[in-house]
Amino acid sequence: MVYTVQGKQVGNIGYGLMGLTFRADKLSEEQAFASIKAAIETGCNYFNGGEFYGPPDNNSLTLLNKYFAKYPEDKDKIVLNIKGCVVPGLRPDASPAGVKTSVENCVRMIGDKGLIHQFEPARKDPNVDIETTVAALKEQVEAGNIGGITLSEVSAATLRRAAKVAKIEAVEVELSLWCTEPLENGLAQACAELDIPILAYSPLGRGMLTGEIKSFDDIPEGDYRRIIPRFQPDVFETNLRLVREVEKLAARKGVKPGQVAIGWVLALNKRPGMPRIIPIPGASRPERVRENAVEVELSDEELAELDRLIKELAPVGTRYPEHGMALLDTNTE
């Protein structure tokens, strides 16, 4: 399916940049560049990054700045969506001043005005009306600092309010076999009604659905997943049940478990009443980027099996610690 964003054709699968810089161990520039290059070469050219994905000298923007200095011919091959409006303590600041500061900082770090095709506050600011935030973002579009407006982890009601102020080009939300809330809380329906695509982050369940994490001890020291409730030792074995079933299905098909997980997200596009959904898996190794880029077709029987497993083997524990869960938008008005 051909899909375009701001006149640029993007692949059915995008690429999440978070794992290249938001990590306990610094990735070598060579490996990071190889992973970015692999994403572009495999058509996963809808990039998603963050101003706070790492320190100022090594986040999504500064990494891309260095990458494009080395490979300037790749600048026009991507569509870049950036999350910002986060202040120390991982607190949202989507006030007009916060929006202006964040956008201008992102433009400065990437070093090329106009390269940020889309920009979104990482979370709805609970202290600021969404209309105020979107109006401030609209000013940044008009100033030429960003190409368009996206939102992240908003409720259906908030999205509808935002869409009355300015064009919303996409909504980024967690969506996977391990997280189906957007299909159940009205957000996917609202996106379909408003013709707004979904950028599905963590389609691999933060790596769990690849089958490579077999225990809590497999998670590196300092890795953010060590504080996520779903990965804690007391529920880990329970949450492996779904992974094991995905592994069985993948083995029957002769593919990787992660490819099945991404294939399920892609298959949502064929369901009646769904918006366009683009999974944006992250990977820090070029071989994994290429693996994630393979589109696996799932039969109706296989999809039905996965839908049954989702209900029977739903994960135990929240997808963020208490602080993170409190920042998720649940507005109904």
Secondary structure, DSSP 8 states (H G I E B T S, - for coil): --EEETTEEE-SS-EE-HHHHSSSS---HHHHHHHHHHHHHTT--EEEEETTSS-TTSSHHHHHHHHHHH-GGGGGG-EEEEEE-EETTTEE--SHHHHHHHHHHHHHHHT-TT---EEEESS--TTS-HHHHHHHHHHHHHTTS-SEEEEES--HHHHHHHHTTS-EEEEEEE-BTTB-HHHHSSHHHHHHHHT--EEEE-TTTTTGGGT---SGGGS-TT-GGGGSGGGSHHHHHHHHHHHHHHHHHHHHHTS-HHHHHHHHHHHGGGSTT---EEE--B-SSHHHHHHHT------HHHHHHHHHHHHHT---S-SS-HHHHHTS-----
